[in-house]
Amino acid sequence: MREILPTLSEWYAARVPFGLATVVAVSRSAPRDPGAAMAVGPGDEAVGSVSGGCVEGAVFELAKEVVESGEARLETFGYSDEDAFAVGLTCGGEITLLVRPVTAETDPGFAAVAESVAAGRPVTVATVTDGPATVGATLAVWPDEVSGTLGSTGLDVAVTADARGELALGATGLRHYGPHGERREDTVTVFLHSFAPPPRMLVFGAIDYAAAVARIGSFLGYRVTVCDARPVFATPKRFPDAVEVVVDWPHRYLRSTETDERTVVCVLTHDPKFDVPLLEEALRRPAAYIGAMGSRRTHDERMKRLVEAGLTEAELARLRSPVGLDLGARTPEEVAVSVAAEIVALRWGGSGAPLTATGGAIHPSP
């Protein structure tokens, strides 16, 4: 959705109706996660993707139909569809889509949501997908304000509370309520789509490997910061893919900045005077991934120093060192791919093994 919002904002500002299809649920080996979106606007222009190509043709027609009718529809596509190879998922999974018309009248808060996402301001959009409520009705929830309604004050109150909880976690998914927000009922289904700011990638060490890691980090959707104590090397010109380049001692900078459970920390300095105090700080704070470059000999010496610094076994177990997966990488770009592969594998619980050597679903259900 983030990628297509600029185009949707242009259509919305021009007061051109468009059909928006959003993945709200998946099962088995579905190709896209909840929140993936596709839209059809003026001149039958289509943007985005909900399945990587399997059902886009059918969704294109659905989006045009909801614009004409003005009514939202909930549709499910799976391998068991009669014409699976035409409008089904050949991968064997299943996706459920909410396809709804978007206009200034049906969704008056759309522009504010798009502006918030573009500015990195967190917001959750709650949309009714099923039940005795207006399917397609939306409620935008920010940490300090709300816009829109799902049709019932009680439902709005309950969904607002849950939306703020999901927003704090950056989570997206379905919730169930009664018609007036009753939590012990499940007659109304609401899709909570959280737009939290992009996760951070902190790259320490202004070297060629750092430039490659910053590039692939940006490609993966991270907000990249490069930090080094040497001003001659830490320059925006050398790291064009970083959102910011900081000249400071790494441990001092990390101590003064925020991290959370989605933050990635890549320590590429492999110099004890930089990386030991930096890792001592990093391993004691929230982060999704903490990796450090260096040979096995460097790793052993680093671990010895960290033990002497008082880090516990549990804290040291968080360190991924030597950094990256064993791909036989040599060049900075290849090493960056190795590091990115390890980050992705850790995030989703992947083994890092070739798919030809594994069995079962390629995209197991969470």
ZANUVEX-299865 format. One record per residue (C-alpha): residue number from 1; residue in three letters; x, y, z. Coordinates in steps of 0.25 Angstrom, whole numbers, always signed. Example, Ala and Ser with C-alpha at 12.3 -4.5 7.8 and 13.67 -1.06 7.14 Angstrom:
+-----+------+-------+-------+-------+
! seq ! type !    c1 !    c2 !    c3 !
+-----+------+-------+-------+-------+
!   1 !  ALA !   +49 !   -18 !   +31 !
!   2 !  SER !   +55 !    -4 !   +29 !
+-----+------+-------+-------+-------+
This chain:
+-----+------+-------+-------+-------+
! seq ! type !    c1 !    c2 !    c3 !
+-----+------+-------+-------+-------+
!   1 !  MET !    +0 !    +0 !    +0 !
!   2 !  ARG !   +11 !   +10 !    +3 !
!   3 !  GLU !   +17 !    +9 !   -11 !
!   4 !  ILE !    +4 !   +12 !   -18 !
!   5 !  LEU !    -1 !   +23 !    -8 !
!   6 !  PRO !    +5 !   +34 !   -16 !
!   7 !  THR !    -3 !   +30 !   -29 !
!   8 !  LEU !   -16 !   +28 !   -20 !
!   9 !  SER !   -14 !   +42 !   -14 !
!  10 !  GLU !   -13 !   +48 !   -28 !
!  11 !  TRP !   -26 !   +41 !   -32 !
!  12 !  TYR !   -33 !   +45 !   -19 !
!  13 !  ALA !   -29 !   +60 !   -20 !
!  14 !  ALA !   -34 !   +60 !   -34 !
!  15 !  ARG !   -47 !   +54 !   -29 !
!  16 !  VAL !   -46 !   +42 !   -38 !
!  17 !  PRO !   -53 !   +30 !   -32 !
!  18 !  PHE !   -44 !   +17 !   -32 !
!  19 !  GLY !   -46 !    +3 !   -27 !
!  20 !  LEU !   -36 !    -2 !   -16 !
!  21 !  ALA !   -34 !   -16 !   -13 !
!  22 !  THR !   -27 !   -20 !    -1 !
!  23 !  VAL !   -22 !   -34 !    +4 !
!  24 !  VAL !   -29 !   -35 !   +18 !
!  25 !  ALA !   -26 !   -50 !   +21 !
!  26 !  VAL !   -17 !   -61 !   +15 !
!  27 !  SER !   -15 !   -76 !   +18 !
!  28 !  ARG !    -5 !   -87 !   +14 !
!  29 !  SER !    +5 !   -83 !    +3 !
!  30 !  ALA !    -1 !   -69 !    -1 !
!  31 !  PRO !    +8 !   -60 !    -9 !
!  32 !  ARG !    +5 !   -47 !    -2 !
!  33 !  ASP !    +3 !   -43 !   +13 !
!  34 !  PRO !    -9 !   -35 !   +18 !
!  35 !  GLY !    -8 !   -21 !   +14 !
!  36 !  ALA !    -4 !   -23 !    +0 !
!  37 !  ALA !   -12 !   -15 !    -9 !
!  38 !  MET !   -16 !   -12 !   -24 !
!  39 !  ALA !   -24 !    -1 !   -29 !
!  40 !  VAL !   -31 !    +2 !   -42 !
!  41 !  GLY !   -33 !   +17 !   -46 !
!  42 !  PRO !   -36 !   +26 !   -58 !
!  43 !  GLY !   -34 !   +21 !   -71 !
!  44 !  ASP !   -33 !    +6 !   -65 !
!  45 !  GLU !   -20 !    +9 !   -60 !
!  46 !  ALA !   -16 !    -1 !   -50 !
!  47 !  VAL !    -5 !    +0 !   -39 !
!  48 !  GLY !    +0 !   -10 !   -28 !
!  49 !  SER !    -1 !   -25 !   -27 !
!  50 !  VAL !    -9 !   -34 !   -18 !
!  51 !  SER !    -4 !   -48 !   -23 !
!  52 !  GLY !    +8 !   -46 !   -31 !
!  53 !  GLY !    +0 !   -48 !   -44 !
!  54 !  CYS !    -9 !   -60 !   -41 !
!  55 !  VAL !   -22 !   -53 !   -39 !
!  56 !  GLU !   -19 !   -39 !   -43 !
!  57 !  GLY !   -28 !   -40 !   -56 !
!  58 !  ALA !   -40 !   -44 !   -48 !
!  59 !  VAL !   -37 !   -33 !   -37 !
!  60 !  PHE !   -36 !   -23 !   -48 !
!  61 !  GLU !   -51 !   -26 !   -52 !
!  62 !  LEU !   -55 !   -26 !   -38 !
!  63 !  ALA !   -49 !   -12 !   -35 !
!  64 !  LYS !   -57 !    -7 !   -47 !
!  65 !  GLU !   -70 !   -13 !   -43 !
!  66 !  VAL !   -69 !    -7 !   -29 !
!  67 !  VAL !   -67 !    +7 !   -34 !
!  68 !  GLU !   -79 !    +5 !   -43 !
!  69 !  SER !   -88 !    +0 !   -32 !
!  70 !  GLY !   -82 !    +8 !   -21 !
!  71 !  GLU !   -83 !    -5 !   -12 !
!  72 !  ALA !   -71 !   -12 !    -6 !
!  73 !  ARG !   -69 !   -27 !    -7 !
!  74 !  LEU !   -61 !   -38 !    +0 !
!  75 !  GLU !   -55 !   -48 !    -9 !
!  76 !  THR !   -47 !   -61 !    -6 !
!  77 !  PHE !   -38 !   -67 !   -17 !
!  78 !  GLY !   -31 !   -80 !   -15 !
!  79 !  TYR !   -26 !   -93 !   -22 !
!  80 !  SER !   -39 !   -99 !   -21 !
!  81 !  ASP !   -46 !   -89 !   -30 !
!  82 !  GLU !   -53 !   -95 !   -42 !
!  83 !  ASP !   -44 !   -88 !   -52 !
!  84 !  ALA !   -31 !   -88 !   -43 !
!  85 !  PHE !   -21 !   -85 !   -54 !
!  86 !  ALA !   -30 !   -73 !   -59 !
!  87 !  VAL !   -34 !   -66 !   -46 !
!  88 !  GLY !   -29 !   -75 !   -35 !
!  89 !  LEU !   -15 !   -77 !   -27 !
!  90 !  THR !    -7 !   -87 !   -34 !
!  91 !  CYS !    +2 !   -87 !   -22 !
!  92 !  GLY !    -8 !   -95 !   -14 !
!  93 !  GLY !   -11 !   -83 !    -4 !
!  94 !  GLU !   -23 !   -75 !    -2 !
!  95 !  ILE !   -25 !   -60 !    +0 !
!  96 !  THR !   -37 !   -52 !    +4 !
!  97 !  LEU !   -39 !   -38 !    -2 !
!  98 !  LEU !   -47 !   -26 !    +2 !
!  99 !  VAL !   -50 !   -18 !   -11 !
! 100 !  ARG !   -56 !    -4 !    -9 !
! 101 !  PRO !   -59 !    +9 !   -16 !
! 102 !  VAL !   -51 !   +21 !   -11 !
! 103 !  THR !   -57 !   +35 !   -13 !
! 104 !  ALA !   -56 !   +47 !    -4 !
! 105 !  GLU !   -71 !   +44 !    +0 !
! 106 !  THR !   -68 !   +29 !    +4 !
! 107 !  ASP !   -55 !   +32 !   +10 !
! 108 !  PRO !   -53 !   +46 !   +15 !
! 109 !  GLY !   -41 !   +43 !   +23 !
! 110 !  PHE !   -33 !   +37 !   +12 !
! 111 !  ALA !   -24 !   +49 !    +9 !
! 112 !  ALA !   -20 !   +51 !   +24 !
! 113 !  VAL !   -16 !   +36 !   +24 !
! 114 !  ALA !    -8 !   +37 !   +12 !
! 115 !  GLU !    -1 !   +50 !   +17 !
! 116 !  SER !    +2 !   +43 !   +30 !
! 117 !  VAL !    +8 !   +31 !   +23 !
! 118 !  ALA !   +17 !   +40 !   +14 !
! 119 !  ALA !   +21 !   +48 !   +27 !
! 120 !  GLY !   +25 !   +35 !   +35 !
! 121 !  ARG !   +14 !   +38 !   +45 !
! 122 !  PRO !    +8 !   +25 !   +50 !
! 123 !  VAL !    -7 !   +23 !   +47 !
! 124 !  THR !   -16 !   +10 !   +47 !
! 125 !  VAL !   -28 !    +9 !   +37 !
! 126 !  ALA !   -39 !    +1 !   +42 !
! 127 !  THR !   -49 !    -5 !   +31 !
! 128 !  VAL !   -61 !   -13 !   +32 !
! 129 !  THR !   -60 !   -26 !   +24 !
! 130 !  ASP !   -72 !   -34 !   +28 !
! 131 !  GLY !   -84 !   -35 !   +37 !
! 132 !  PRO !   -96 !   -26 !   +41 !
! 133 !  ALA !   -89 !   -13 !   +38 !
! 134 !  THR !   -86 !    -5 !   +26 !
! 135 !  VAL !   -75 !   -13 !   +19 !
! 136 !  GLY !   -64 !    -3 !   +14 !
! 137 !  ALA !   -67 !    +7 !   +25 !
! 138 !  THR !   -54 !   +12 !   +30 !
! 139 !  LEU !   -48 !   +19 !   +43 !
! 140 !  ALA !   -34 !   +25 !   +43 !
! 141 !  VAL !   -27 !   +24 !   +57 !
! 142 !  TRP !   -15 !   +32 !   +61 !
! 143 !  PRO !    -9 !   +32 !   +75 !
! 144 !  ASP !   -16 !   +45 !   +78 !
! 145 !  GLU !   -28 !   +46 !   +69 !
! 146 !  VAL !   -38 !   +39 !   +61 !
! 147 !  SER !   -45 !   +41 !   +48 !
! 148 !  GLY !   -58 !   +34 !   +42 !
! 149 !  THR !   -67 !   +24 !   +47 !
! 150 !  LEU !   -71 !   +10 !   +46 !
! 151 !  GLY !   -85 !   +13 !   +48 !
! 152 !  SER !   -87 !   +10 !   +63 !
! 153 !  THR !   -81 !   +18 !   +75 !
! 154 !  GLY !   -78 !    +6 !   +83 !
! 155 !  LEU !   -71 !    -1 !   +71 !
! 156 !  ASP !   -63 !   +12 !   +68 !
! 157 !  VAL !   -58 !   +12 !   +83 !
! 158 !  ALA !   -54 !    -3 !   +83 !
! 159 !  VAL !   -47 !    -2 !   +70 !
! 160 !  THR !   -40 !   +11 !   +73 !
! 161 !  ALA !   -34 !    +4 !   +86 !
! 162 !  ASP !   -30 !    -8 !   +78 !
! 163 !  ALA !   -24 !    +0 !   +67 !
! 164 !  ARG !   -15 !    +8 !   +76 !
! 165 !  GLY !   -10 !    -5 !   +82 !
! 166 !  GLU !    -7 !   -11 !   +68 !
! 167 !  LEU !    -1 !    +2 !   +64 !
! 168 !  ALA !    +9 !    +1 !   +75 !
! 169 !  LEU !   +13 !   -13 !   +70 !
! 170 !  GLY !   +13 !    -9 !   +55 !
! 171 !  ALA !    +3 !   -21 !   +54 !
! 172 !  THR !    -8 !   -23 !   +43 !
! 173 !  GLY !   -19 !   -33 !   +43 !
! 174 !  LEU !   -34 !   -36 !   +46 !
! 175 !  ARG !   -42 !   -34 !   +59 !
! 176 !  HIS !   -56 !   -38 !   +62 !
! 177 !  TYR !   -67 !   -30 !   +70 !
! 178 !  GLY !   -81 !   -30 !   +73 !
! 179 !  PRO !   -90 !   -19 !   +65 !
! 180 !  HIS !   -87 !    -9 !   +76 !
! 181 !  GLY !   -73 !   -13 !   +80 !
! 182 !  GLU !   -76 !   -25 !   +89 !
! 183 !  ARG !   -63 !   -32 !   +91 !
! 184 !  ARG !   -70 !   -46 !   +93 !
! 185 !  GLU !   -77 !   -46 !   +80 !
! 186 !  ASP !   -71 !   -48 !   +66 !
! 187 !  THR !   -82 !   -44 !   +57 !
! 188 !  VAL !   -74 !   -32 !   +51 !
! 189 !  THR !   -60 !   -34 !   +45 !
! 190 !  VAL !   -51 !   -22 !   +44 !
! 191 !  PHE !   -38 !   -21 !   +37 !
! 192 !  LEU !   -27 !   -13 !   +44 !
! 193 !  HIS !   -16 !    -8 !   +35 !
! 194 !  SER !    -5 !    -1 !   +43 !
! 195 !  PHE !    +4 !    +8 !   +36 !
! 196 !  ALA !   +16 !    +9 !   +46 !
! 197 !  PRO !   +28 !   +17 !   +42 !
! 198 !  PRO !   +38 !    +9 !   +34 !
! 199 !  PRO !   +48 !    +1 !   +43 !
! 200 !  ARG !   +62 !    +6 !   +45 !
! 201 !  MET !   +75 !    +0 !   +40 !
! 202 !  LEU !   +87 !    +6 !   +48 !
! 203 !  VAL !  +100 !    +3 !   +40 !
! 204 !  PHE !  +113 !    +6 !   +48 !
! 205 !  GLY !  +126 !    +7 !   +40 !
! 206 !  ALA !  +127 !   +16 !   +28 !
! 207 !  ILE !  +134 !    +6 !   +19 !
! 208 !  ASP !  +130 !    +0 !    +5 !
! 209 !  TYR !  +123 !   -11 !   +11 !
! 210 !  ALA !  +114 !    -1 !   +19 !
! 211 !  ALA !  +110 !    +6 !    +6 !
! 212 !  ALA !  +106 !    -8 !    +0 !
! 213 !  VAL !   +98 !   -11 !   +13 !
! 214 !  ALA !   +92 !    +3 !   +13 !
! 215 !  ARG !   +87 !    +1 !    -1 !
! 216 !  ILE !   +81 !   -13 !    +1 !
! 217 !  GLY !   +75 !    -8 !   +14 !
! 218 !  SER !   +68 !    +3 !    +7 !
! 219 !  PHE !   +63 !    -6 !    -3 !
! 220 !  LEU !   +57 !   -15 !    +8 !
! 221 !  GLY !   +49 !    -3 !   +13 !
! 222 !  TYR !   +58 !    +1 !   +25 !
! 223 !  ARG !   +61 !   +15 !   +29 !
! 224 !  VAL !   +76 !   +15 !   +28 !
! 225 !  THR !   +86 !   +22 !   +37 !
! 226 !  VAL !  +101 !   +21 !   +35 !
! 227 !  CYS !  +110 !   +25 !   +47 !
! 228 !  ASP !  +125 !   +27 !   +48 !
! 229 !  ALA !  +134 !   +35 !   +56 !
! 230 !  ARG !  +143 !   +39 !   +44 !
! 231 !  PRO !  +137 !   +51 !   +37 !
! 232 !  VAL !  +146 !   +49 !   +25 !
! 233 !  PHE !  +139 !   +36 !   +22 !
! 234 !  ALA !  +125 !   +38 !   +28 !
! 235 !  THR !  +119 !   +47 !   +17 !
! 236 !  PRO !  +105 !   +47 !   +10 !
! 237 !  LYS !  +112 !   +46 !    -4 !
! 238 !  ARG !  +118 !   +33 !    +0 !
! 239 !  PHE !  +105 !   +28 !    +5 !
! 240 !  PRO !   +94 !   +33 !    -4 !
! 241 !  ASP !   +84 !   +22 !    +1 !
! 242 !  ALA !   +85 !   +26 !   +15 !
! 243 !  VAL !   +74 !   +35 !   +21 !
! 244 !  GLU !   +85 !   +41 !   +30 !
! 245 !  VAL !  +100 !   +40 !   +32 !
! 246 !  VAL !  +105 !   +43 !   +46 !
! 247 !  VAL !  +119 !   +47 !   +50 !
! 248 !  ASP !  +120 !   +42 !   +65 !
! 249 !  TRP !  +126 !   +31 !   +73 !
! 250 !  PRO !  +117 !   +19 !   +70 !
! 251 !  HIS !  +114 !   +15 !   +84 !
! 252 !  ARG !  +111 !   +30 !   +88 !
! 253 !  TYR !  +101 !   +31 !   +76 !
! 254 !  LEU !   +94 !   +18 !   +79 !
! 255 !  ARG !   +93 !   +22 !   +94 !
! 256 !  SER !   +86 !   +35 !   +89 !
! 257 !  THR !   +76 !   +29 !   +79 !
! 258 !  GLU !   +64 !   +21 !   +80 !
! 259 !  THR !   +63 !    +6 !   +76 !
! 260 !  ASP !   +51 !    -4 !   +76 !
! 261 !  GLU !   +48 !   -18 !   +73 !
! 262 !  ARG !   +49 !   -16 !   +58 !
! 263 !  THR !   +62 !    -9 !   +58 !
! 264 !  VAL !   +74 !   -15 !   +51 !
! 265 !  VAL !   +88 !   -12 !   +56 !
! 266 !  CYS !  +100 !   -15 !   +47 !
! 267 !  VAL !  +114 !   -13 !   +53 !
! 268 !  LEU !  +124 !   -13 !   +41 !
! 269 !  THR !  +135 !    -6 !   +48 !
! 270 !  HIS !  +143 !   -19 !   +53 !
! 271 !  ASP !  +152 !   -10 !   +62 !
! 272 !  PRO !  +151 !   -13 !   +77 !
! 273 !  LYS !  +152 !    +2 !   +81 !
! 274 !  PHE !  +139 !    +4 !   +73 !
! 275 !  ASP !  +131 !    -9 !   +73 !
! 276 !  VAL !  +133 !   -14 !   +87 !
! 277 !  PRO !  +126 !    -2 !   +94 !
! 278 !  LEU !  +116 !    -1 !   +83 !
! 279 !  LEU !  +112 !   -16 !   +84 !
! 280 !  GLU !  +112 !   -14 !   +99 !
! 281 !  GLU !  +101 !    -4 !   +97 !
! 282 !  ALA !   +94 !   -11 !   +86 !
! 283 !  LEU !   +92 !   -24 !   +93 !
! 284 !  ARG !   +85 !   -18 !  +105 !
! 285 !  ARG !   +75 !   -10 !   +97 !
! 286 !  PRO !   +63 !   -14 !   +88 !
! 287 !  ALA !   +66 !   -19 !   +74 !
! 288 !  ALA !   +62 !   -29 !   +64 !
! 289 !  TYR !   +76 !   -32 !   +59 !
! 290 !  ILE !   +90 !   -29 !   +63 !
! 291 !  GLY !  +101 !   -34 !   +54 !
! 292 !  ALA !  +116 !   -31 !   +55 !
! 293 !  MET !  +126 !   -33 !   +43 !
! 294 !  GLY !  +140 !   -39 !   +46 !
! 295 !  SER !  +147 !   -52 !   +44 !
! 296 !  ARG !  +145 !   -64 !   +54 !
! 297 !  ARG !  +158 !   -59 !   +61 !
! 298 !  THR !  +152 !   -45 !   +62 !
! 299 !  HIS !  +139 !   -51 !   +67 !
! 300 !  ASP !  +146 !   -59 !   +78 !
! 301 !  GLU !  +154 !   -47 !   +83 !
! 302 !  ARG !  +142 !   -39 !   +83 !
! 303 !  MET !  +134 !   -49 !   +91 !
! 304 !  LYS !  +145 !   -49 !  +101 !
! 305 !  ARG !  +144 !   -34 !  +103 !
! 306 !  LEU !  +129 !   -34 !  +104 !
! 307 !  VAL !  +129 !   -45 !  +115 !
! 308 !  GLU !  +139 !   -36 !  +122 !
! 309 !  ALA !  +130 !   -24 !  +121 !
! 310 !  GLY !  +119 !   -32 !  +128 !
! 311 !  LEU !  +110 !   -36 !  +117 !
! 312 !  THR !  +101 !   -49 !  +121 !
! 313 !  GLU !  +100 !   -61 !  +113 !
! 314 !  ALA !   +86 !   -57 !  +108 !
! 315 !  GLU !   +91 !   -44 !  +104 !
! 316 !  LEU !  +103 !   -50 !   +96 !
! 317 !  ALA !   +93 !   -60 !   +89 !
! 318 !  ARG !   +87 !   -49 !   +82 !
! 319 !  LEU !   +99 !   -46 !   +74 !
! 320 !  ARG !  +100 !   -51 !   +60 !
! 321 !  SER !  +115 !   -52 !   +58 !
! 322 !  PRO !  +122 !   -54 !   +48 !
! 323 !  VAL !  +111 !   -46 !   +41 !
! 324 !  GLY !  +102 !   -52 !   +30 !
! 325 !  LEU !   +99 !   -65 !   +24 !
! 326 !  ASP !  +109 !   -75 !   +17 !
! 327 !  LEU !  +108 !   -71 !    +3 !
! 328 !  GLY !  +123 !   -71 !    -1 !
! 329 !  ALA !  +121 !   -56 !    -2 !
! 330 !  ARG !  +134 !   -48 !    -6 !
! 331 !  THR !  +130 !   -34 !   -11 !
! 332 !  PRO !  +123 !   -23 !    -3 !
! 333 !  GLU !  +110 !   -25 !   -11 !
! 334 !  GLU !  +111 !   -40 !    -9 !
! 335 !  VAL !  +113 !   -38 !    +6 !
! 336 !  ALA !  +102 !   -29 !    +7 !
! 337 !  VAL !   +93 !   -40 !    +1 !
! 338 !  SER !   +98 !   -49 !   +11 !
! 339 !  VAL !   +95 !   -40 !   +22 !
! 340 !  ALA !   +81 !   -37 !   +17 !
! 341 !  ALA !   +78 !   -51 !   +15 !
! 342 !  GLU !   +81 !   -54 !   +30 !
! 343 !  ILE !   +72 !   -42 !   +34 !
! 344 !  VAL !   +60 !   -47 !   +26 !
! 345 !  ALA !   +62 !   -62 !   +31 !
! 346 !  LEU !   +63 !   -57 !   +45 !
! 347 !  ARG !   +50 !   -49 !   +43 !
! 348 !  TRP !   +42 !   -60 !   +37 !
! 349 !  GLY !   +48 !   -72 !   +44 !
! 350 !  GLY !   +55 !   -77 !   +31 !
! 351 !  SER !   +65 !   -87 !   +31 !
! 352 !  GLY !   +74 !   -81 !   +21 !
! 353 !  ALA !   +75 !   -94 !   +13 !
! 354 !  PRO !   +72 !   -96 !    -2 !
! 355 !  LEU !   +57 !   -98 !    -4 !
! 356 !  THR !   +61 !  -110 !   -13 !
! 357 !  ALA !   +66 !  -116 !    +0 !
! 358 !  THR !   +53 !  -113 !    +8 !
! 359 !  GLY !   +39 !  -118 !    +8 !
! 360 !  GLY !   +25 !  -113 !   +12 !
! 361 !  ALA !   +19 !   -99 !    +9 !
! 362 !  ILE !   +29 !   -88 !    +4 !
! 363 !  HIS !   +21 !   -78 !   +12 !
! 364 !  PRO !   +16 !   -85 !   +24 !
! 365 !  SER !    +4 !   -78 !   +32 !
! 366 !  PRO !    +9 !   -69 !   +43 !
+-----+------+-------+-------+-------+
